[in-house]
Amino acid sequence: LAAYPLVAIGLMLLIRTRRASDDWGGVIDSTIVTVGLGLVCWVFLMRPTVLDSSDPLLDRLIGLAYPLFDVLLLGLLARLVFAPGARTAAYRLVSAAVVLTLVADGAFDAITLVSEYEATALDAVWLLGYVTWGAAALHPSMRRLSEPAPQRDVPFTRRRLAALAAASLMSPGTLAAQLVLGVSLDG
């Protein structure tokens, strides 16, 4: 848990050095993605943890901290993806490491909500994420990763539009999933 703030600070510094000027379009885009997926995380992972009074308060706070940090890392990853800059092998490795961490944490949270966690293949996903972080740090292209990007806007591609549309539809999709799964809509 203590590593998450350090990873977040590292990603923030990386994003800051890659962009010499303000990029409000990228900030707005990453905020849309973060809020959309953060809502899903709240409804299906964080809220049940908060409402489960059978666990001690410290356990619930720790259980809540992981998804909160995951949402923060997701926002930083979205910011990194939407910002201009070199798309080196180290960039891809950093992105993959964040995604692997988010997938492993999300799966762990979902599993622990319904049963006790036992060592599974999920542990291999965390380990692969750690190896990917190490590979990114050691890759020769890591030097170029923090170089400032040229002063131009990122093009508004179909893939970017699709990602923003999907993130914008997370709220109604979450409501629909709640109805289908029978998850309570009230507090």
C-alpha positions, 0 to 999 in steps of 0.5 A: 500500500505504501508503494502507491503514493510513490508510484503516483508521484513518479507518474505525476512527475513523468507527466509534468516533464513530458508536457511543457505547457498546459494541456487542458484537453488532456486533463479533461479527457483523463478526468472523464475516463477517471470519473467514469471508471471511478464510479464503477469502482465505487459502486461495485468495489468501494461501497460494499467495503464501506457498508460491510460492518462485519469487518473491523474499521482498520480492515475496511479502511485498508480495503478502501485504500487500494481501490482509491489508489487504483482510481488515482493510478487510472487517472494518471495513466489516462493523463499519460495516454492522452498527453503528447510525447514519445511512445517508446518501449518504456512508455508501453512497459509503464502503461502495461505495468499500471494496467496489470496492477489495476487488473490484479487489484480489481480482481482481488477486490472482487474476489474478497467481496464474495469469498476468502482469497487463496493464492491463485494465478492472480498472484502471477499477474501482480508479479508480472506487473512488478517485472514490467515496472522493472523492465520499464525502468531498465529499458534504454528508452526510459531516458527519452520517456521524460523528454518534453513533447513538441508544442502541438495538440494530440489529434482527436482520433477515433480511438480517443473518441471511442474511449471518451464515449465509453467512459461517458456511458459508464454512469448509465451502464453502471445503473443498468448493471445494478438493476440486472445484478440486483445491487441496491440503488439506495444507501 
